Amino acid sequence: MTGRSPDAPLRIALLGLGTVAREVARALTERVNELRLVTGGRELQLVVLGVRDPGRSRGLELPPDLRLTDDLADVAGSPDADVVVELLGGLDPAEGLLRHALESGHGVITANKALLARRGLRLEALARSRELPLRFEAAVGGGIPILGPLASDLAANRWSSVRAILNGTTNYILSAMADQGQPYADVLADAQARGYAEADPAGDVEGRDAADKLAILTRFAFGSWIDVDAIPRAPDGLDGPGRPGISGVTGGDLARAREAGLMIRLLAQASRVDGELRVSVVPTAVATGGGFGRTDGVENRIELRGEPIGRVAFSGPGAGGGATSSAVLGDLIAIARGAGSSWAGLPPAIPARLVADAGRLDGSGPTLRTDTTRYPVLEEQPL
Ligand SMILES: NC(=O)c1ccc[n+]([C@@H]2O[C@H](COP(=O)([O-])OP(=O)(O)OC[C@H]3O[C@@H](n4cnc5c(N)ncnc54)[C@H](OP(=O)(O)O)[C@@H]3O)[C@@H](O)[C@H]2O)c1
């Protein structure tokens, strides 16, 4: 990223051409002049694309002079590019490619929450040591802007809790089960047929995807990269831990909750109590008329409590190629304008003492009410 005029085009290397990358590539080829208006005149120029099979048609018209290759390392280290956008997903080869990009002097943008949740600490250290931007707004909440506001407009706040619905697939399944009275397995099969759930839905329904996003939110709200695998995803039962995520939620659970004016949601929570971080991703009963109860289908919602702001909430489309491309393009525009990493001026991450429990019974979190539901109940004022 060094030695180029600030007015020269920002040359982009793109890794992957799947759901999100296709929408990014489409905008970069079809909206060149429009995007130039918001970068202060700088062109966002797609120069090289790394894909598994360059010969395969993707239902997208790409510029004839665009270089396509299956050599992803060559793309990540390309001397023709200023910034590398990784939209492959997964830990490997994504991490190696991002490290190679940073070591080659490139800024990096990614939507890869699984990678950031597990390797965020060392990727942040590398980007800081190289003084290169590493941005990942799309990794949490899809199209919802949350990391940028936490690192900038809201940076004066001292956060006490983060509560969020972070996975659209599980929220869709719980909404459909409650509305249609269908069992979990039938709704999951329907969600897979409609493309809302993946063929292997375990990462979503067992809460791992929401835990990954919670780990990233925790870094921004509380300053620490935590061990994502230590986040509990199985609700406490009277006879031991239940099944992870929403995989043990039954139609009977939803019906009993509804009678009490409650909905079950997969709630990701992190709170700071006496200097300790308490985290969890478990099914939680929320008021039907509250912010989380009204978050239906594939929407996401993120609420934070802190001083001096009080309570603040963000909601919107948490997934989908178009919505997620909005966040990736926002990161490209930020880099074209000369902005740094997603953490902006926040200090480097510090170690945290993690208590693997979101404070279910600590007075600041939900309380357990076994008379109406076997899940914790979130006592909240509607926002
Ligand atoms: N989809 C969403 O709504 C969403 C929302 C937020 C964040 N994200 C994140 O965005 C990233 C991309 O997600 P997506 O939904 O766009 O995924 P996707 O549709 O599965 O696309 C992934 C792309 O990467 C390519 N790819 C993967 N591994 C590769 C390898 N080893 N070598 C070459 N090509 C490889 C795939 O190529 P082939 O087509 O040849 O397999 C495909 O083009 C992920 O990190 C995801 O977590 C997605």
The ligand as a MOL file (V3000), in Angstrom:
LIG
                    3D

  0  0  0     0  0            999 V3000
M  V30 BEGIN CTAB
M  V30 COUNTS 48 52 0 0 0
M  V30 BEGIN ATOM
M  V30 1 N -23.1530 -15.5880 2.7790 0
M  V30 2 C -23.3960 -14.7170 3.7330 0
M  V30 3 O -24.5270 -14.2610 3.9110 0
M  V30 4 C -22.2600 -14.2320 4.6150 0
M  V30 5 C -22.5280 -13.2480 5.5860 0
M  V30 6 C -21.4850 -12.7670 6.3830 0
M  V30 7 C -20.2070 -13.2910 6.2190 0
M  V30 8 N -19.9980 -14.2780 5.2950 0 CHG=1
M  V30 9 C -18.6340 -14.8060 5.1600 0
M  V30 10 O -18.1560 -14.4770 3.8620 0
M  V30 11 C -17.2620 -15.4850 3.4170 0
M  V30 12 C -17.7630 -16.0120 2.0720 0
M  V30 13 O -19.0370 -16.5630 2.2580 0
M  V30 14 P -19.9650 -16.9900 1.0140 0
M  V30 15 O -21.3170 -17.2200 1.5800 0
M  V30 16 O -19.7870 -16.0450 -0.1010 0 CHG=-1
M  V30 17 O -19.3040 -18.4050 0.6590 0
M  V30 18 P -19.4960 -19.2810 -0.6560 0
M  V30 19 O -20.7240 -18.8890 -1.3880 0
M  V30 20 O -19.3250 -20.6930 -0.2240 0
M  V30 21 O -18.2490 -18.8390 -1.5590 0
M  V30 22 C -16.9330 -19.1770 -1.2470 0
M  V30 23 C -16.0750 -18.9730 -2.4820 0
M  V30 24 O -14.7320 -19.2650 -2.1500 0
M  V30 25 C -14.2270 -20.2480 -3.0500 0
M  V30 26 N -13.2930 -21.0960 -2.3110 0
M  V30 27 C -13.4230 -21.5890 -1.0590 0
M  V30 28 N -12.3260 -22.2880 -0.7140 0
M  V30 29 C -11.4930 -22.2420 -1.7910 0
M  V30 30 C -10.1970 -22.7780 -2.0570 0
M  V30 31 N -9.5450 -23.5140 -1.1460 0
M  V30 32 N -9.6520 -22.5230 -3.2630 0
M  V30 33 C -10.3010 -21.8070 -4.1780 0
M  V30 34 N -11.5280 -21.2600 -3.9970 0
M  V30 35 C -12.1040 -21.4960 -2.8160 0
M  V30 36 C -15.4300 -21.0070 -3.5620 0
M  V30 37 O -15.0900 -21.5710 -4.7890 0
M  V30 38 P -15.9790 -22.7170 -5.4920 0
M  V30 39 O -17.2220 -21.9890 -5.9540 0
M  V30 40 O -15.1430 -23.1910 -6.5950 0
M  V30 41 O -16.2460 -23.7430 -4.4240 0
M  V30 42 C -16.4290 -19.8540 -3.6710 0
M  V30 43 O -16.2090 -19.1200 -4.8540 0
M  V30 44 C -17.2140 -16.5380 4.5270 0
M  V30 45 O -16.1230 -16.2790 5.3640 0
M  V30 46 C -18.5180 -16.3020 5.2780 0
M  V30 47 O -18.4500 -16.7080 6.6200 0
M  V30 48 C -20.9790 -14.7480 4.4820 0
M  V30 END ATOM
M  V30 BEGIN BOND
M  V30 1 1 1 2
M  V30 2 2 2 3
M  V30 3 1 2 4
M  V30 4 1 4 5
M  V30 5 2 4 48
M  V30 6 2 5 6
M  V30 7 1 6 7
M  V30 8 2 7 8
M  V30 9 1 8 9
M  V30 10 1 8 48
M  V30 11 1 9 10
M  V30 12 1 9 46
M  V30 13 1 10 11
M  V30 14 1 11 12
M  V30 15 1 11 44
M  V30 16 1 12 13
M  V30 17 1 13 14
M  V30 18 2 14 15
M  V30 19 1 14 16
M  V30 20 1 14 17
M  V30 21 1 17 18
M  V30 22 2 18 19
M  V30 23 1 18 20
M  V30 24 1 18 21
M  V30 25 1 21 22
M  V30 26 1 22 23
M  V30 27 1 23 24
M  V30 28 1 23 42
M  V30 29 1 24 25
M  V30 30 1 25 26
M  V30 31 1 25 36
M  V30 32 1 26 27
M  V30 33 1 26 35
M  V30 34 2 27 28
M  V30 35 1 28 29
M  V30 36 1 29 30
M  V30 37 2 29 35
M  V30 38 1 30 31
M  V30 39 2 30 32
M  V30 40 1 32 33
M  V30 41 2 33 34
M  V30 42 1 34 35
M  V30 43 1 36 37
M  V30 44 1 36 42
M  V30 45 1 37 38
M  V30 46 2 38 39
M  V30 47 1 38 40
M  V30 48 1 38 41
M  V30 49 1 42 43
M  V30 50 1 44 45
M  V30 51 1 44 46
M  V30 52 1 46 47
M  V30 END BOND
M  V30 END CTAB
M  END
